[in-house]
Amino acid sequence: MYTPPVFKPDRAASLAFAEARGFGMACAWDGGKPIASVLPFYLSYAADGTPRALFHVARHNPLVKLAGGAPWLLAVNGADAYVSADWYVSPDQVPTWLYQAVHLTGSVRTLSDEELAVQIDTLSAKFEDRLLPKPPWTSGKMTAPRLDAMKKAIVGFEMTVEEVEGSFKLNQHKSEADFAAVGNALALQADFGARDIAALMREVRPQAFAMIQTEMTTLPRSEQ
């Protein structure tokens, strides 16, 4: 991943983002072309702190045959938004795109049946927790024959994460005035991604928005 230093989050922030998102694209090389599938995942950590991403795919997915070979890439994308050059205060700007993304790279192994059972329960618990106070779904709600059939239809994997790359491009290199102007414009858009990026920008540089607000309140009423 190409990431200018100003947009590069540290390793902990990148892993926290990936875990919070919990959905990405697993990519592998079959020797002739790339193979990819979007899927949910969760992170766990070995005793030495090495991150591990766990997920599963359908048994007939071409990725199944590629485990144990060359490293895979798990690409995790967050909110993104188009930025019009017209939104900047400064002249001679160009349109751009703001986003958050993290790439996890590492070797992948196939899980045993026992490990897959744990993975299914852990993965569903991760996302069921987001639906509280709804009583969480658990695999125990399924009949044993049906659950066994579903397990046989999928293959679980564990990626040992050997490289963590992140890019949080939020216009951090722009002036306070330009940063706030773009953030305020994005907040007014109908697109959810644009509004999410606007909220992230406020978290990154709240002083930029505070400065603009202060300037507006000190202007004569005729200039506001």
C-alpha positions as CSV (number, residue, x, y, z in Angstrom):
1,M,0.0,0.0,0.0
2,Y,1.4,3.4,-1.0
3,T,0.9,5.7,2.0
4,P,2.4,9.2,2.3
5,P,3.7,9.6,5.9
6,V,1.1,12.3,6.8
7,F,-1.7,9.8,6.2
8,K,0.0,6.8,7.8
9,P,-1.6,5.6,11.1
10,D,0.5,3.7,13.6
11,R,0.3,-0.1,13.9
12,A,-2.1,-0.1,16.9
13,A,-4.5,2.3,15.2
14,S,-4.5,0.2,12.0
15,L,-5.3,-3.0,13.9
16,A,-8.0,-1.3,15.9
17,F,-9.6,0.0,12.8
18,A,-9.5,-3.5,11.1
19,E,-11.0,-5.1,14.2
20,A,-13.7,-2.5,14.5
21,R,-14.6,-2.8,10.8
22,G,-14.6,-6.6,10.8
23,F,-15.2,-6.9,7.1
24,G,-12.7,-7.0,4.3
25,M,-11.6,-8.6,1.0
26,A,-9.3,-11.7,1.2
27,C,-7.0,-11.8,-1.8
28,A,-4.7,-14.6,-3.0
29,W,-2.7,-15.4,-6.1
30,D,-3.4,-18.7,-7.9
31,G,-0.3,-18.5,-10.1
32,G,-2.2,-16.9,-13.0
33,K,-4.6,-14.4,-11.6
34,P,-5.7,-12.9,-8.3
35,I,-8.6,-14.6,-6.4
36,A,-10.6,-12.5,-3.9
37,S,-13.7,-12.8,-1.7
38,V,-15.3,-10.3,0.7
39,L,-15.9,-11.7,4.2
40,P,-16.3,-10.9,7.9
41,F,-13.4,-11.7,10.2
42,Y,-12.1,-11.1,13.7
43,L,-8.7,-10.6,15.2
44,S,-7.0,-12.6,17.9
45,Y,-3.4,-12.4,19.2
46,A,-0.8,-15.0,19.9
47,A,1.1,-15.1,23.2
48,D,3.9,-13.0,21.6
49,G,1.4,-10.4,20.4
50,T,1.3,-11.5,16.7
51,P,-2.1,-10.6,15.2
52,R,-4.2,-13.4,13.7
53,A,-7.2,-12.8,11.4
54,L,-9.8,-15.6,11.4
55,F,-12.5,-16.1,8.8
56,H,-14.2,-18.7,6.6
57,V,-15.4,-19.2,3.1
58,A,-17.7,-21.6,1.2
59,R,-16.0,-25.0,0.6
60,H,-16.1,-24.5,-3.2
61,N,-14.5,-21.1,-3.1
62,P,-11.3,-21.1,-5.1
63,L,-9.4,-19.6,-2.1
64,V,-9.7,-23.0,-0.3
65,K,-7.0,-24.5,-2.5
66,L,-4.6,-21.6,-2.0
67,A,-4.2,-21.8,1.8
68,G,-0.6,-22.8,2.8
69,G,1.0,-21.2,-0.2
70,A,1.9,-17.6,-0.9
71,P,0.8,-15.0,1.6
72,W,-2.7,-13.6,1.3
73,L,-3.8,-10.0,1.6
74,L,-6.8,-9.0,3.7
75,A,-7.9,-5.5,2.5
76,V,-10.2,-3.6,5.0
77,N,-11.9,-0.4,3.8
78,G,-13.9,2.1,5.8
79,A,-15.8,5.2,4.9
80,D,-14.8,7.1,1.8
81,A,-15.9,10.4,0.1
82,Y,-15.3,12.5,-2.9
83,V,-14.0,16.0,-2.3
84,S,-14.8,18.8,-4.8
85,A,-12.1,21.3,-5.4
86,D,-14.8,24.0,-5.0
87,W,-15.0,23.4,-1.3
88,Y,-11.5,24.7,-0.5
89,V,-10.9,28.2,0.7
90,S,-7.5,28.3,-1.1
91,P,-7.4,28.6,-4.9
92,D,-5.8,26.2,-7.3
93,Q,-7.0,23.0,-5.6
94,V,-7.9,19.7,-7.3
95,P,-10.6,17.2,-6.5
96,T,-9.6,14.2,-4.3
97,W,-11.0,11.3,-2.4
98,L,-10.7,10.8,1.3
99,Y,-10.9,7.4,2.9
100,Q,-9.6,4.9,5.5
101,A,-8.1,1.6,4.6
102,V,-5.9,-1.1,6.2
103,H,-4.1,-4.0,4.5
104,L,-3.1,-7.1,6.5
105,T,-0.7,-9.6,4.8
106,G,0.4,-13.0,6.0
107,S,0.4,-16.7,5.6
108,V,-2.8,-18.6,5.9
109,R,-3.6,-22.1,7.3
110,T,-6.8,-24.1,7.3
111,L,-8.5,-24.6,10.6
112,S,-9.4,-28.0,12.0
113,D,-13.1,-28.9,12.6
114,E,-12.8,-28.1,16.3
115,E,-11.1,-24.7,15.5
116,L,-13.8,-23.9,13.0
117,A,-16.6,-24.5,15.6
118,V,-14.9,-21.9,17.9
119,Q,-14.4,-19.5,15.0
120,I,-18.1,-19.6,14.0
121,D,-19.2,-18.9,17.6
122,T,-16.6,-16.1,18.1
123,L,-17.4,-14.5,14.8
124,S,-21.1,-14.5,15.3
125,A,-20.7,-13.2,18.9
126,K,-18.6,-10.3,17.6
127,F,-21.4,-9.0,15.4
128,E,-24.3,-10.0,17.6
129,D,-22.9,-7.8,20.3
130,R,-23.6,-4.8,18.0
131,L,-27.3,-5.6,18.1
132,L,-27.7,-5.4,21.8
133,P,-30.1,-5.4,23.6
134,K,-31.4,-8.0,21.1
135,P,-30.8,-11.5,22.7
136,P,-27.8,-12.8,20.8
137,W,-28.0,-15.6,18.2
138,T,-25.8,-18.6,19.0
139,S,-25.1,-21.8,17.1
140,G,-26.8,-23.6,20.0
141,K,-30.2,-22.4,18.5
142,M,-29.7,-24.7,15.5
143,T,-30.4,-28.4,15.5
144,A,-27.3,-30.6,15.6
145,P,-27.8,-32.1,12.0
146,R,-28.4,-28.7,10.5
147,L,-25.4,-27.1,12.2
148,D,-23.2,-30.0,11.2
149,A,-24.3,-29.7,7.6
150,M,-23.5,-26.0,7.6
151,K,-20.0,-26.6,9.0
152,K,-19.3,-29.1,6.3
153,A,-20.2,-26.4,3.7
154,I,-17.5,-24.0,4.8
155,V,-13.7,-24.0,5.4
156,G,-12.1,-21.9,8.2
157,F,-8.8,-20.1,7.9
158,E,-6.3,-18.3,10.2
159,M,-4.0,-15.6,8.8
160,T,-0.8,-15.0,10.7
161,V,-0.5,-11.2,10.1
162,E,3.1,-10.5,9.1
163,E,2.6,-7.0,7.8
164,V,0.2,-4.2,8.8
165,E,-0.3,-1.2,6.4
166,G,-2.7,1.6,6.8
167,S,-3.8,4.8,5.1
168,F,-6.2,7.3,6.8
169,K,-6.4,10.0,4.2
170,L,-8.3,12.8,5.8
171,N,-6.7,15.9,4.3
172,Q,-4.3,16.2,7.3
173,H,-1.8,18.1,5.1
174,K,-4.2,21.0,4.4
175,S,-4.5,24.3,6.2
176,E,-6.9,24.8,9.1
177,A,-9.2,26.8,6.9
178,D,-9.2,24.3,4.0
179,F,-9.5,21.4,6.4
180,A,-12.6,22.8,8.1
181,A,-14.2,24.0,4.9
182,V,-14.0,20.5,3.4
183,G,-15.2,18.9,6.6
184,N,-18.2,21.2,6.8
185,A,-19.1,20.6,3.2
186,L,-18.9,16.8,3.6
187,A,-21.1,17.0,6.7
188,L,-23.9,18.5,4.5
189,Q,-23.8,15.7,1.9
190,A,-26.6,13.1,1.7
191,D,-24.0,10.3,1.4
192,F,-23.4,8.4,4.6
193,G,-19.7,7.9,3.8
194,A,-19.2,11.7,3.3
195,R,-20.8,12.4,6.7
196,D,-18.7,9.7,8.3
197,I,-15.5,11.2,6.9
198,A,-16.6,14.6,8.2
199,A,-17.0,13.2,11.7
200,L,-13.6,11.6,11.5
201,M,-12.1,14.9,10.4
202,R,-13.6,16.6,13.4
203,E,-11.9,14.0,15.6
204,V,-8.5,14.5,14.0
205,R,-8.4,18.3,14.1
206,P,-11.2,19.7,16.3
207,Q,-9.2,22.9,16.6
208,A,-9.7,23.7,12.9
209,F,-13.5,23.7,13.3
210,A,-13.3,25.6,16.5
211,M,-11.2,28.3,14.8
212,I,-13.7,28.7,12.0
213,Q,-16.6,28.9,14.5
214,T,-14.7,31.5,16.5
215,E,-14.0,33.6,13.4
216,M,-17.7,33.4,12.4
217,T,-18.9,34.6,15.8
218,T,-16.5,37.6,15.8
219,L,-17.5,38.8,12.4
220,P,-19.8,41.8,12.1
221,R,-23.4,40.7,11.6
222,S,-23.4,42.2,8.1
223,E,-20.5,39.8,7.1
224,Q,-21.9,36.6,8.5
